[in-house]
Amino acid sequence: MTNRARSFDAAAALYRANRPGYPPALFDAVEELAGRPLAGARVADVGAGTGIATALLRERGAEVLAVEPGDGMAAEFRLANPGIPVVRGDGDRLPLADAAFDFLTYAQAWHWTDATRSVPEARRVLRPGGALALWWNDLDTTVPWIAGQDERLRSFFGVTGLPTRESLGGLDVTTREVRWSRRIPLAMHLDNTASHSAFLLLGEDGTRAFLDAERARLEPLFPDGTVEEQYVVTLKLAVM
């Protein structure tokens, strides 16, 4: 798992340029379930990567600090977010003071942690009543073309899912789903696909062969070259 998590360092610029953001409705849901606004809250965004979620948290008025273990990702983060502090570390060993934060957030990152360590660490750094918020952006497989691509990806890599998403250490968790979409060039969709860890470990030749075949399948579906990626964001939130 560590090798997969660190694979993003070599492709941090690709990740920052092509990965999707998050809709305002996600942050509305975070505030609703936590029972407090992000504005004025102290937030630590863990596994911040290039800062896609971190920047949006700051736009909501949060006083946000990023935690990121990877050299390449941290470098891209600093380029994109010069005004946001970033410290090196991960969810299993947070370099943060006790009871110092109102929110601890993980955008696409909780499944890289060991919940037997990351849950106690969350309890340690959150203030009483603070919230642990985890979310994942997944392409919506109720959409036929996305379902077809998902099936091909799972067959190609032998994917069986990410069970550690459910490893929440017995916390009382509320789950919310938020649907949204973005319209992007087909080339950007393929680059987004290539930025996932399985392809980063596969290597250039295997990745290019799969993506060339995908381009040939998708071009007839999107003759104007624009793809609508439809997403479901799954939010899991626990108040400590």
C-alpha positions in Angstrom: 0.0 0.0 0.0 2.9 2.4 0.8 4.3 2.0 -2.7 1.0 2.7 -4.3 0.5 5.8 -2.0 3.9 7.1 -2.8 3.5 6.5 -6.6 1.8 9.8 -6.9 5.0 11.7 -6.2 6.4 10.9 -9.7 3.2 12.2 -11.4 2.2 15.1 -9.1 1.9 17.6 -11.9 -0.3 15.3 -13.9 -2.5 14.8 -10.8 -2.9 18.5 -10.1 -3.7 19.3 -13.7 -6.3 16.7 -14.3 -7.9 15.4 -11.1 -11.4 16.8 -10.4 -12.3 19.2 -7.6 -15.3 19.0 -5.3 -18.7 20.7 -5.4 -19.9 23.3 -2.9 -22.6 20.9 -1.9 -20.0 18.6 -0.4 -18.8 21.3 2.0 -22.4 22.3 2.8 -22.9 18.6 3.9 -19.7 18.7 6.0 -21.0 21.7 7.8 -24.5 20.3 8.3 -23.3 17.0 9.7 -20.6 18.6 11.9 -23.1 21.1 13.2 -20.7 24.0 12.7 -19.4 26.2 9.8 -16.0 25.8 8.2 -15.5 29.5 8.3 -13.2 30.4 11.2 -12.6 26.7 12.0 -9.1 25.2 12.4 -8.8 22.4 9.8 -6.0 19.9 9.1 -6.3 18.4 5.6 -4.4 15.1 5.7 -3.0 13.5 2.6 -3.5 16.8 1.0 -1.7 15.9 -2.2 -1.5 18.9 -4.5 -4.0 20.8 -2.4 -7.2 20.3 -4.5 -9.4 20.0 -1.3 -7.2 22.2 0.8 -7.7 25.2 -1.4 -11.5 24.8 -1.4 -11.5 24.5 2.4 -9.6 27.8 2.6 -12.2 29.4 0.2 -14.9 28.4 2.7 -13.1 30.5 5.3 -11.3 27.8 7.2 -7.9 28.3 8.8 -6.3 25.3 7.1 -3.1 23.4 7.5 -2.1 20.6 5.1 -0.4 17.4 6.0 1.4 15.5 3.1 4.0 12.7 3.2 5.2 12.8 -0.4 8.1 15.0 -1.7 6.6 15.5 -5.2 3.1 16.2 -4.0 4.3 18.6 -1.3 6.3 20.5 -4.0 3.3 20.8 -6.3 1.2 21.9 -3.3 3.6 24.7 -2.5 3.5 25.9 -6.1 -0.3 25.9 -6.2 -1.0 27.2 -2.7 1.8 29.5 -1.6 -0.3 30.9 1.2 -1.2 27.6 2.9 1.2 26.0 5.3 2.1 22.3 4.7 3.8 20.0 7.1 5.3 16.5 6.3 3.5 13.5 7.8 0.6 11.1 7.4 -2.5 10.1 9.2 -0.9 7.3 11.2 1.6 9.7 12.7 0.2 13.2 12.7 2.7 16.0 13.4 0.0 18.0 15.1 -0.6 19.1 18.7 -3.3 17.6 20.9 -6.8 19.0 20.8 -5.8 21.7 18.3 -8.3 21.3 15.4 -12.0 21.6 14.8 -11.9 19.5 11.7 -9.7 16.7 10.4 -10.3 16.1 6.7 -9.2 13.3 4.3 -10.0 13.8 0.6 -9.3 10.6 -1.3 -6.7 9.7 1.4 -8.2 7.7 4.3 -7.7 4.3 2.5 -4.0 4.8 2.7 -4.0 4.8 6.5 -4.0 2.1 9.1 -7.3 2.8 11.0 -5.9 1.2 14.2 -3.5 4.2 14.2 -5.3 6.9 12.3 -8.5 6.8 14.4 -6.6 7.3 17.7 -4.6 10.0 16.0 -7.8 11.8 14.9 -9.2 11.6 18.4 -5.9 13.0 19.8 -5.7 16.1 17.5 -9.4 17.0 17.4 -11.0 19.2 20.0 -14.0 17.9 21.9 -16.9 18.1 19.4 -14.5 18.2 16.5 -15.3 16.3 13.3 -13.4 13.8 11.3 -14.6 14.1 7.6 -13.5 11.6 4.9 -14.6 11.7 1.3 -14.1 10.0 -2.0 -14.8 11.2 -5.5 -16.0 8.2 -7.6 -17.2 8.2 -11.2 -20.9 7.4 -11.2 -21.2 3.8 -12.5 -25.0 4.2 -13.0 -24.0 6.1 -16.2 -23.6 3.5 -19.0 -20.4 4.6 -20.5 -18.7 5.0 -17.1 -20.0 1.6 -16.1 -18.4 0.1 -19.2 -15.1 1.8 -18.5 -15.2 0.8 -14.9 -15.7 -2.8 -15.8 -12.7 -2.7 -18.2 -10.5 -1.2 -15.6 -11.5 -3.7 -13.0 -10.9 -6.6 -15.4 -7.6 -5.1 -16.5 -6.2 -4.7 -12.9 -8.2 -7.4 -11.1 -9.6 -4.7 -8.8 -11.9 -6.0 -6.0 -12.5 -2.7 -4.2 -11.1 -0.7 -1.4 -12.3 -2.4 1.9 -10.2 0.0 4.1 -12.8 2.7 3.3 -14.9 0.9 5.9 -12.2 0.7 8.5 -13.3 3.4 10.8 -12.4 2.0 14.1 -15.9 1.7 15.5 -16.7 5.4 15.1 -20.3 6.6 14.9 -20.2 7.7 11.3 -22.9 9.4 9.2 -22.7 8.9 5.4 -23.9 11.3 2.7 -23.7 11.1 -1.1 -23.3 14.2 -3.3 -23.7 13.9 -7.1 -22.1 16.4 -9.5 -20.4 16.5 -12.9 -17.8 18.4 -14.9 -17.4 18.8 -18.7 -13.8 18.4 -19.9 -11.8 17.4 -23.0 -11.6 13.7 -23.7 -7.8 14.0 -23.5 -8.1 15.4 -20.0 -10.4 12.5 -19.0 -7.8 10.1 -20.2 -5.0 11.9 -18.3 -7.2 11.9 -15.2 -7.5 8.1 -15.6 -3.7 7.8 -16.0 -3.1 9.7 -12.7 -4.4 6.9 -10.6 -2.0 4.8 -8.7 -2.6 1.5 -10.6 -1.5 3.1 -13.8 1.4 4.9 -12.2 2.8 1.5 -11.0 2.0 -0.2 -14.4 4.4 1.9 -16.3 4.2 4.0 -19.5 3.9 1.3 -22.1 1.0 -0.6 -20.5 -0.8 2.7 -19.6 -0.5 4.0 -23.1 -1.9 0.8 -24.6 -4.9 0.8 -22.3 -5.6 4.6 -22.9 -5.2 4.3 -26.6 -7.9 1.6 -26.6 -10.1 3.7 -24.4 -9.8 6.7 -26.7 -10.9 4.6 -29.6 -13.9 3.4 -27.7 -14.9 6.9 -26.4 -14.4 9.1 -29.5 -17.6 7.8 -31.2 -19.6 8.5 -28.0 -18.2 12.1 -27.7 -17.7 13.3 -31.3 -17.1 16.9 -30.2 -14.3 15.8 -28.0 -16.0 16.9 -24.7 -16.7 14.3 -22.0 -19.1 14.9 -19.1 -17.6 13.1 -16.1 -20.4 12.4 -13.6 -19.4 11.8 -10.0 -20.7 10.6 -6.7 -18.8 12.0 -3.7 -19.2 9.7 -0.7 -18.8 11.6 2.6 -18.3 9.9 5.9 -18.3 12.1 9.0 -17.9 11.4 12.7 -18.2 14.0 15.5 -15.8 13.2 18.3 
